[in-house]
Amino acid sequence: MIALQDIAWWLPFLLYAETHYRFKYFFSLLRKREPEIIADAPHRLEPGQPLPLLVLTKDANLYPCTLRQVTVVVRQKSTVLFAGELLSAPRHLDKRFWWEILRLDVKDWSGWVDLEVALQIEQNRRIKTYYSDNHRTSSHKPLRVYLARDPLPRFPNLVLGDAHTHSTYTDDQVEFGPAIRSSRELCEAMGLSFFCVTDHSYDLDDHIDEYVANHPDLPKWKALQAEITDANSEAETFAIIRGEEITCRNEEGRNVHLLLLGARKYVPGSGDGAEQWLRTRSEMSIGEVLASKEDGTTACAAHPQERVPFLQRLLLGRGSWSDRDLWSEGLSGIQFANGFLDEGFWAGKRCWVKVLLSGRHLYAMGGNDAHGNFNRFRQIGLPFLKIKEMDDQLFGRMRTGVVVDGQVSEGAILAAMQNGRVIVSDGPLARVTILEPGGGRTEMGGTVRGKSQRLAISARSTSEFGELALVKVIIGEIGSMDERVEFEADGKLGFDFTREIAIEASKPCYVRAEVFTTRDALRDGQSHWCFTNPIWINP
């Protein structure tokens, strides 16, 4: 009988592709006696930043080789902007995980560029050259990077990051993630100030180098904690948020994912980890996880309404978050923005609004569930015959913005998330505050009293994401079936918008904002969006 760990390809493949594993007696077209070798780069770059080219390898301890040279040709349409070799000396590769960042000076260029990356290796006296990666059946096409002319839109005290990412501590038969410090450098190049490391609970209880065997002393979990603590001690303007993506049971007993941010105590969750045959019941329910969480942690429903494929429902017991699940005490966030602007996104947003209208304080968060994939989604498609590639679910594409007081730190960001001082965006920014009579302000996530309120709304975009085209202030009365639009401005609104609006509340309600841009964004010709979290009004 094939063990469930041998059919892990039913899992969604979201990380870099692990190509050496195959079923016993099965053929694998992807397998070769070389380490996986991958070139990656951020999909966008802040102006004035060097472009970091990440080269990483896995399993060179099994298949040692020498990386002789990395050659890059940078093109903008038909014009060659740069061509040259980046390595000063060959790199001997013999470790399980290895990575290095090579930097390109691109400060004089803007717009889309293509990076043709040639990776030359020597193994057993044979020299081979690969482009972008050494996977069979992949496209090997150039990496495509947007060199921004303007920084990401900013507001004072608001910092941007990715609330759902994975690292090398998520590692199994078919996939692996990037090193934490490499992610930090690429994030900073994109203009981000934090990311949340949320590796799978069923990976974090394994041996360091054996992904199908658990270890009672939790060496991977302890190593993850130590690495994040060390990395945060190195940076004053960037924060890495430790966390865990926990598999737990919803009200129907099916497996869903919960992000526990700030977690220092490991929480088990193995129901959909494909480690034991036909054992898909997770150790804890949503309520049990939330009841046991530590002080200072933030709990968030991960991708609550993404479509679950039939085979995952059947073999891994996966399901979705229900309205009752979202009412669970101790849950403060809902991450429906998950790298795709698809039905799962809009269904998750509808769930969020429905719960808000019922009076529940639940805050929207944005992430990408990225397992590497800064530039291109590259994973196993048809096991073990084909690599799948696409341009969605990239690290940092959908962002969480948090309003912090003072220095950027793990604690400050966690506090802002817990209190709802958060926006979600894939480009433009919006922010709402209630202006208090004495000159103070109530931020998103806060509660004010009184029927008559003065709301300040600000929105901001750049030519990269398009001119502001629609700004809406929305009110939701508690107990109502639908929200209503209290204020709307549309047309060509420029790149900065501010307005003060009088709000009259006769019933308990909340107020929030949505912003959309035109479809003439320099980046992609598409409309971009931002949603704020609510301010609550109790008349």
C-alpha positions as CSV (number, residue, x, y, z in Angstrom):
1,M,0.0,0.0,0.0
2,I,1.3,3.5,-0.8
3,A,1.5,5.6,2.4
4,L,-0.3,8.9,2.5
5,Q,3.1,10.6,2.7
6,D,3.8,9.1,-0.8
7,I,0.8,10.9,-2.3
8,A,1.7,14.3,-0.9
9,W,1.2,15.7,-4.5
10,W,-2.5,16.1,-3.6
11,L,-1.3,19.0,-1.6
12,P,-1.3,22.5,-3.2
13,F,2.2,23.2,-4.6
14,L,3.1,26.7,-3.5
15,L,6.8,26.5,-2.9
16,Y,9.9,26.1,-5.0
17,A,9.7,22.7,-6.6
18,E,11.4,19.8,-4.9
19,T,12.2,17.5,-7.8
20,H,14.2,14.6,-6.3
21,Y,11.4,12.8,-4.6
22,R,9.3,10.2,-6.4
23,F,7.0,7.4,-5.5
24,K,8.6,4.0,-5.1
25,Y,8.7,2.2,-8.5
26,F,7.3,5.3,-10.2
27,F,9.0,7.2,-13.0
28,S,9.9,10.9,-12.6
29,L,10.7,13.1,-15.6
30,L,11.7,15.9,-13.2
31,R,14.3,14.0,-11.2
32,K,17.9,14.5,-12.0
33,R,21.2,14.0,-10.2
34,E,21.7,17.7,-9.7
35,P,20.6,20.0,-6.9
36,E,17.7,22.2,-7.7
37,I,19.1,25.5,-8.9
38,I,16.9,28.6,-9.1
39,A,17.3,32.3,-9.9
40,D,14.7,34.6,-8.4
41,A,14.2,38.4,-8.1
42,P,11.6,40.8,-6.7
43,H,8.7,41.5,-9.1
44,R,9.1,45.2,-8.4
45,L,11.9,47.4,-7.2
46,E,11.8,50.7,-5.3
47,P,13.7,53.5,-7.0
48,G,17.3,54.0,-6.1
49,Q,17.7,50.4,-4.9
50,P,20.2,47.8,-6.3
51,L,18.3,44.9,-7.8
52,P,18.9,41.8,-5.7
53,L,19.2,38.6,-7.8
54,L,18.7,35.6,-5.5
55,V,20.4,32.3,-6.5
56,L,19.5,29.3,-4.4
57,T,20.1,25.6,-4.5
58,K,18.7,22.6,-2.6
59,D,20.1,19.1,-2.1
60,A,23.7,19.9,-3.1
61,N,24.7,17.7,-0.2
62,L,23.4,14.8,-2.2
63,Y,24.6,16.1,-5.6
64,P,27.6,18.3,-5.1
65,C,28.7,20.6,-7.9
66,T,30.3,23.9,-8.6
67,L,28.5,27.0,-9.7
68,R,31.1,28.4,-12.1
69,Q,29.4,31.6,-13.2
70,V,26.1,33.6,-13.2
71,T,25.8,35.7,-16.3
72,V,23.0,38.3,-16.6
73,V,21.6,40.1,-19.6
74,V,19.2,42.9,-18.8
75,R,16.9,44.0,-21.6
76,Q,14.2,46.6,-22.0
77,K,12.3,45.6,-25.0
78,S,15.0,45.3,-27.7
79,T,17.6,47.4,-25.9
80,V,20.4,45.7,-23.9
81,L,20.9,47.7,-20.7
82,F,23.5,45.5,-19.1
83,A,25.4,42.3,-19.9
84,G,28.0,40.7,-17.6
85,E,29.2,38.1,-15.2
86,L,28.4,38.5,-11.5
87,L,30.5,35.9,-9.7
88,S,34.0,36.9,-8.7
89,A,34.9,33.3,-8.1
90,P,33.2,29.9,-8.5
91,R,31.1,28.6,-5.6
92,H,31.4,25.0,-4.5
93,L,28.0,23.7,-3.6
94,D,27.7,20.8,-1.1
95,K,25.1,22.0,1.5
96,R,21.4,21.0,1.7
97,F,20.4,24.7,1.4
98,W,22.6,27.4,-0.1
99,W,21.8,30.9,-1.3
100,E,23.5,34.1,-2.3
101,I,22.3,37.5,-3.4
102,L,24.0,39.2,-6.3
103,R,23.3,42.9,-6.8
104,L,22.8,44.9,-10.0
105,D,23.0,48.7,-10.3
106,V,19.8,49.7,-12.0
107,K,19.3,53.2,-10.5
108,D,19.3,54.9,-13.9
109,W,16.5,52.8,-15.4
110,S,12.8,52.5,-14.9
111,G,9.9,50.5,-16.3
112,W,9.8,46.8,-17.1
113,V,13.0,44.9,-17.7
114,D,13.8,41.3,-18.5
115,L,16.6,39.5,-16.8
116,E,18.1,36.6,-18.8
117,V,20.0,34.7,-16.1
118,A,22.4,32.0,-17.2
119,L,23.6,29.6,-14.5
120,Q,26.7,27.6,-15.4
121,I,27.5,24.6,-13.3
122,E,30.2,21.9,-13.4
123,Q,29.6,18.4,-12.1
124,N,31.7,15.3,-12.7
125,R,33.8,17.3,-15.1
126,R,30.8,18.2,-17.2
127,I,29.8,21.8,-17.8
128,K,26.1,22.7,-18.2
129,T,24.3,26.0,-18.6
130,Y,20.7,26.6,-17.5
131,Y,18.5,29.7,-17.8
132,S,16.5,30.8,-14.7
133,D,16.4,27.3,-13.3
134,N,17.5,23.7,-14.0
135,H,14.0,22.2,-14.0
136,R,13.0,20.0,-16.8
137,T,9.8,21.2,-18.6
138,S,10.0,24.7,-17.1
139,S,9.9,27.7,-19.5
140,H,13.4,29.0,-18.5
141,K,12.1,32.4,-19.6
142,P,13.7,35.6,-18.3
143,L,12.7,37.1,-14.9
144,R,10.5,40.2,-15.3
145,V,11.0,43.1,-12.9
146,Y,9.2,46.4,-12.7
147,L,11.7,49.2,-11.9
148,A,9.5,51.8,-10.2
149,R,9.9,55.5,-10.9
150,D,8.1,56.4,-7.6
151,P,8.2,54.7,-4.2
152,L,5.2,52.8,-3.0
153,P,2.5,55.2,-1.8
154,R,3.0,56.1,1.9
155,F,1.2,57.7,4.8
156,P,3.0,58.8,8.0
157,N,3.4,55.9,10.5
158,L,1.9,53.4,8.1
159,V,4.3,50.5,7.0
160,L,3.6,47.8,4.4
161,G,4.3,44.1,4.5
162,D,3.1,40.6,3.7
163,A,1.1,38.8,6.4
164,H,1.3,35.3,5.0
165,T,4.6,33.8,3.8
166,H,6.7,30.6,4.1
167,S,10.4,29.8,4.5
168,T,12.8,26.9,4.4
169,Y,11.1,25.6,7.5
170,T,8.3,24.5,5.2
171,D,9.9,21.6,3.4
172,D,8.5,18.3,2.2
173,Q,8.5,15.8,-0.6
174,V,7.5,18.2,-3.4
175,E,8.4,21.8,-2.3
176,F,10.7,24.0,-0.3
177,G,10.8,27.7,0.7
178,P,13.4,30.5,0.8
179,A,15.8,31.4,3.6
180,I,14.4,34.0,6.0
181,R,17.3,36.5,5.6
182,S,17.1,36.3,1.8
183,S,13.4,37.1,2.0
184,R,14.1,40.1,4.1
185,E,16.6,41.6,1.6
186,L,14.2,41.1,-1.3
187,C,11.3,42.6,0.7
188,E,13.3,45.7,1.5
189,A,14.1,46.1,-2.1
190,M,10.4,46.0,-2.9
191,G,9.7,48.8,-0.3
192,L,8.2,46.5,2.4
193,S,8.9,46.9,6.1
194,F,7.9,43.5,7.5
195,F,6.7,40.0,6.6
196,C,5.1,37.2,8.7
197,V,6.7,33.8,8.6
198,T,3.8,31.4,8.8
199,D,5.2,27.9,8.1
200,H,2.9,24.9,8.3
201,S,2.3,23.3,11.7
202,Y,2.7,19.8,10.2
203,D,6.2,20.8,8.9
204,L,7.5,22.5,12.1
205,D,7.4,19.3,14.2
206,D,9.7,17.4,11.9
207,H,13.4,16.4,12.1
208,I,15.6,19.2,10.6
209,D,16.5,17.0,7.6
210,E,13.7,14.4,7.5
211,Y,10.3,15.8,6.5
212,V,8.2,12.7,7.0
213,A,9.4,12.0,10.6
214,N,8.4,14.0,13.6
215,H,10.7,14.9,16.5
216,P,9.4,15.3,20.0
217,D,12.0,18.0,20.9
218,L,10.8,20.2,18.0
219,P,14.2,21.2,16.6
220,K,12.8,22.9,13.5
221,W,10.4,25.0,15.6
222,K,13.2,26.0,18.0
223,A,15.5,26.8,15.1
224,L,12.9,29.0,13.5
225,Q,12.4,30.9,16.7
226,A,16.1,31.5,17.2
227,E,16.7,32.6,13.6
228,I,13.9,35.2,13.7
229,T,15.1,36.6,17.0
230,D,18.6,36.9,15.6
231,A,17.4,38.4,12.3
232,N,15.3,41.0,14.1
233,S,18.3,42.0,16.3
234,E,20.2,42.9,13.1
235,A,17.6,45.4,11.6
236,E,16.2,48.6,13.1
237,T,13.7,49.5,10.3
238,F,12.5,46.1,9.4
239,A,10.6,43.4,11.4
240,I,10.1,39.7,10.8
241,I,6.9,38.5,12.5
242,R,7.2,34.9,13.8
243,G,4.2,32.7,13.4
244,E,2.6,29.4,12.4
245,E,0.0,28.3,9.9
246,I,-2.0,25.8,12.0
247,T,-4.2,23.1,10.6
248,C,-7.3,22.8,12.9
249,R,-10.9,21.6,12.7
250,N,-13.8,23.9,11.7
251,E,-17.3,23.4,13.1
252,E,-17.9,20.5,10.6
253,G,-14.7,18.8,11.7
254,R,-12.9,19.6,8.5
255,N,-9.4,21.0,8.2
256,V,-8.9,24.8,7.8
257,H,-5.8,27.0,8.3
258,L,-5.3,29.6,11.0
259,L,-2.4,32.0,11.2
260,L,-1.1,32.5,14.7
261,L,1.2,35.5,14.6
262,G,3.7,36.2,17.3
263,A,3.6,32.6,18.5
264,R,6.5,31.3,20.6
265,K,4.8,28.2,21.7
266,Y,4.3,25.4,19.1
267,V,0.7,24.4,18.4
268,P,0.2,21.0,16.7
269,G,-1.9,20.5,13.6
270,S,-1.3,17.6,11.3
271,G,-4.6,16.8,9.8
272,D,-3.8,17.7,6.2
273,G,0.0,17.2,6.4
274,A,-0.2,13.8,4.4
275,E,2.0,12.2,7.0
276,Q,-0.2,9.2,8.1
277,W,-2.5,7.1,6.0
278,L,-6.2,8.1,6.3
279,R,-5.6,10.1,9.5
280,T,-6.9,13.5,8.6
281,R,-8.4,14.6,12.0
282,S,-6.4,17.5,13.3
283,E,-5.4,17.6,17.0
284,M,-7.3,20.8,17.9
285,S,-10.4,22.6,16.8
286,I,-10.4,26.3,16.0
287,G,-11.8,27.1,19.4
288,E,-9.2,25.0,21.2
289,V,-6.4,26.7,19.3
290,L,-7.8,30.2,20.2
291,A,-8.4,29.2,23.8
292,S,-4.8,28.1,24.2
293,K,-3.0,31.0,22.4
294,E,-0.5,33.1,24.2
295,D,-0.9,36.7,25.2
296,G,0.4,39.1,22.5
297,T,-0.4,36.8,19.6
298,T,-2.8,37.6,16.8
299,A,-5.1,34.9,15.3
300,C,-6.3,35.2,11.7
301,A,-8.4,33.0,9.5
302,A,-6.2,32.1,6.5
303,H,-7.7,32.2,2.9
304,P,-11.2,31.4,4.4
305,Q,-13.1,30.9,1.2
306,E,-10.6,29.7,-1.3
307,R,-11.9,26.8,-3.4
308,V,-10.8,23.5,-2.1
309,P,-10.3,20.9,-4.8
310,F,-12.3,17.7,-4.6
311,L,-9.3,15.4,-4.0
312,Q,-8.1,17.6,-1.2
313,R,-11.5,17.5,0.4
314,L,-11.6,13.7,0.0
315,L,-8.1,12.7,0.9
316,L,-7.0,15.5,3.3
317,G,-10.3,16.5,4.9
318,R,-10.0,20.1,3.9
319,G,-12.9,22.6,4.2
320,S,-13.7,26.3,4.5
321,W,-14.3,28.8,7.3
322,S,-18.0,29.2,8.1
323,D,-19.7,32.4,9.5
324,R,-19.9,30.6,12.9
325,D,-16.2,29.8,12.7
326,L,-15.4,33.5,12.1
327,W,-17.3,34.3,15.3
328,S,-14.9,32.2,17.4
329,E,-13.7,34.1,20.5
330,G,-10.1,35.1,20.2
331,L,-10.0,35.4,16.4
332,S,-9.1,39.0,15.3
333,G,-8.3,38.8,11.6
334,I,-9.4,37.4,8.3
335,Q,-6.9,37.1,5.4
336,F,-9.1,36.8,2.3
337,A,-6.6,38.7,0.2
338,N,-4.3,35.8,-0.8
339,G,-2.5,36.6,-4.0
340,F,-5.4,36.0,-6.4
341,L,-8.2,38.4,-7.3
342,D,-10.6,35.5,-7.9
343,E,-13.9,34.2,-6.5
344,G,-12.1,33.1,-3.3
345,F,-11.1,36.7,-2.7
346,W,-14.6,38.1,-3.3
347,A,-16.3,35.3,-1.4
348,G,-14.0,36.0,1.5
349,K,-14.7,39.7,1.4
350,R,-18.5,39.0,1.5
351,C,-17.9,36.8,4.6
352,W,-16.0,39.6,6.2
353,V,-18.8,42.2,5.6
354,K,-21.5,39.8,6.8
355,V,-19.6,39.2,10.0
356,L,-19.0,43.0,10.5
357,L,-22.8,43.6,10.0
358,S,-23.5,41.1,12.7
359,G,-21.4,43.2,15.1
360,R,-18.2,41.2,15.1
361,H,-14.9,43.1,15.2
362,L,-12.9,41.2,12.6
363,Y,-10.0,42.9,10.8
364,A,-9.1,42.3,7.1
365,M,-5.5,41.3,6.4
366,G,-3.5,40.8,3.1
367,G,-0.9,38.3,2.1
368,N,0.0,35.9,-0.7
369,D,0.7,32.6,0.9
370,A,4.0,32.9,-0.9
371,H,6.6,30.1,-0.6
372,G,9.4,31.9,-2.3
373,N,8.1,32.9,-5.7
374,F,9.2,36.6,-5.7
375,N,9.1,36.8,-9.4
376,R,7.3,33.8,-10.8
377,F,5.1,31.0,-9.4
378,R,7.1,27.8,-10.3
379,Q,6.0,24.5,-8.8
380,I,5.2,20.9,-9.7
381,G,2.1,20.8,-11.9
382,L,1.6,17.2,-13.1
383,P,3.5,14.9,-10.8
384,F,6.2,14.0,-11.6
385,L,6.1,15.2,-15.2
386,K,5.6,18.9,-15.5
387,I,6.5,22.2,-13.8
388,K,3.7,24.7,-13.5
389,E,4.3,28.5,-13.8
390,M,2.2,31.6,-13.5
391,D,2.4,35.2,-12.4
392,D,0.0,35.2,-9.4
393,Q,0.6,34.6,-5.6
394,L,4.0,36.4,-5.7
395,F,5.7,37.5,-2.4
396,G,4.5,41.0,-1.6
397,R,2.0,41.4,-4.4
398,M,-1.0,41.9,-2.0
399,R,0.0,43.9,1.1
400,T,-1.0,44.6,4.6
401,G,-0.5,48.2,5.8
402,V,-0.3,48.8,9.6
403,V,-0.3,52.0,11.5
404,V,2.5,51.8,14.1
405,D,3.5,54.2,16.9
406,G,7.2,54.9,16.8
407,Q,9.8,52.4,15.7
408,V,9.0,49.4,13.4
409,S,9.2,46.3,15.5
410,E,7.7,42.9,15.8
411,G,5.7,43.9,18.9
412,A,4.5,47.2,17.4
413,I,3.2,45.5,14.2
414,L,1.5,42.7,16.2
415,A,-0.2,45.3,18.4
416,A,-1.5,47.2,15.4
417,M,-2.9,44.0,13.8
418,Q,-4.6,43.0,17.1
419,N,-6.3,46.4,17.3
420,G,-7.3,46.7,13.7
421,R,-5.1,49.6,12.6
422,V,-4.8,47.9,9.3
423,I,-5.5,48.3,5.6
424,V,-5.3,45.8,2.7
425,S,-4.0,46.8,-0.8
426,D,-2.4,45.8,-4.0
427,G,-1.3,49.3,-4.8
428,P,-3.0,52.5,-3.7
429,L,-3.5,53.4,0.0
430,A,-6.5,54.7,1.9
431,R,-6.9,55.7,5.5
432,V,-9.9,56.8,7.7
433,T,-9.8,58.5,11.0
434,I,-12.5,60.1,13.2
435,L,-11.6,63.7,14.2
436,E,-12.3,64.3,17.9
437,P,-13.4,67.7,19.2
438,G,-10.3,68.2,21.3
439,G,-8.0,67.7,18.3
440,G,-7.4,64.0,18.8
441,R,-8.0,61.2,16.3
442,T,-9.5,57.7,16.5
443,E,-7.7,55.3,14.2
444,M,-9.1,52.3,12.3
445,G,-10.2,49.6,14.7
446,G,-11.2,52.1,17.4
447,T,-14.6,52.9,18.8
448,V,-16.2,56.4,19.2
449,R,-19.4,57.5,21.0
450,G,-21.9,60.0,19.8
451,K,-24.3,60.4,16.9
452,S,-22.4,63.2,15.1
453,Q,-18.9,62.5,13.9
454,R,-16.4,64.0,11.6
455,L,-14.6,61.6,9.4
456,A,-11.3,62.3,7.5
457,I,-10.5,60.1,4.5
458,S,-7.2,60.2,2.6
459,A,-6.2,58.2,-0.5
460,R,-3.0,58.1,-2.4
461,S,-1.6,56.3,-5.5
462,T,1.2,56.7,-8.0
463,S,1.4,56.3,-11.8
464,E,2.6,52.7,-11.3
465,F,-0.8,51.7,-9.9
466,G,-3.0,54.3,-11.7
467,E,-4.8,57.5,-10.9
468,L,-7.5,57.4,-8.2
469,A,-10.8,56.7,-9.9
470,L,-13.3,55.8,-7.1
471,V,-13.3,56.7,-3.4
472,K,-16.1,55.3,-1.3
473,V,-17.0,55.8,2.4
474,I,-19.2,52.9,3.5
475,I,-21.4,52.6,6.6
476,G,-22.7,49.3,8.0
477,E,-25.4,49.4,10.6
478,I,-25.3,46.5,13.0
479,G,-28.1,44.1,12.3
480,S,-28.6,45.2,8.7
481,M,-28.4,42.9,5.7
482,D,-26.3,45.3,3.6
483,E,-23.9,48.2,3.8
484,R,-24.7,51.6,2.3
485,V,-22.4,54.1,0.5
486,E,-22.3,57.3,2.6
487,F,-20.0,59.2,0.3
488,E,-18.6,58.5,-3.2
489,A,-16.3,60.4,-5.5
490,D,-15.4,59.1,-9.0
491,G,-13.7,60.2,-12.2
492,K,-10.2,61.4,-12.6
493,L,-9.3,62.2,-8.9
494,G,-5.6,62.6,-9.2
495,F,-3.0,60.8,-7.1
496,D,-3.9,62.4,-3.7
497,F,-7.3,62.8,-2.3
498,T,-8.4,64.2,1.1
499,R,-11.9,65.0,2.4
500,E,-13.7,65.5,5.6
501,I,-17.2,64.1,5.9
502,A,-20.0,64.6,8.4
503,I,-21.4,61.3,9.7
504,E,-24.7,61.0,11.5
505,A,-25.3,57.7,13.2
506,S,-28.7,56.8,14.7
507,K,-27.8,53.2,15.4
508,P,-24.6,51.3,16.3
509,C,-22.6,51.1,13.1
510,Y,-19.1,51.1,11.6
511,V,-17.5,53.2,8.8
512,R,-14.8,52.1,6.4
513,A,-13.5,53.0,2.9
514,E,-12.7,51.5,-0.4
515,V,-10.5,52.9,-3.1
516,F,-10.0,51.9,-6.8
517,T,-7.7,53.3,-9.5
518,T,-8.1,53.7,-13.2
519,R,-7.0,51.0,-15.6
520,D,-4.1,53.0,-17.0
521,A,-1.5,51.8,-14.4
522,L,2.0,51.9,-15.9
523,R,2.7,48.6,-14.2
524,D,0.0,46.4,-15.8
525,G,-2.8,48.5,-17.3
526,Q,-5.2,47.2,-14.6
527,S,-7.2,48.8,-11.8
528,H,-5.8,48.5,-8.3
529,W,-7.6,48.7,-4.9
530,C,-7.4,49.3,-1.2
531,F,-9.8,48.5,1.7
532,T,-9.5,50.1,5.1
533,N,-10.7,48.4,8.3
534,P,-13.7,49.9,10.2
535,I,-14.0,52.5,12.9
536,W,-16.9,51.6,15.1
537,I,-19.5,54.2,16.1
538,N,-21.8,53.8,19.2
539,P,-24.4,56.6,19.2
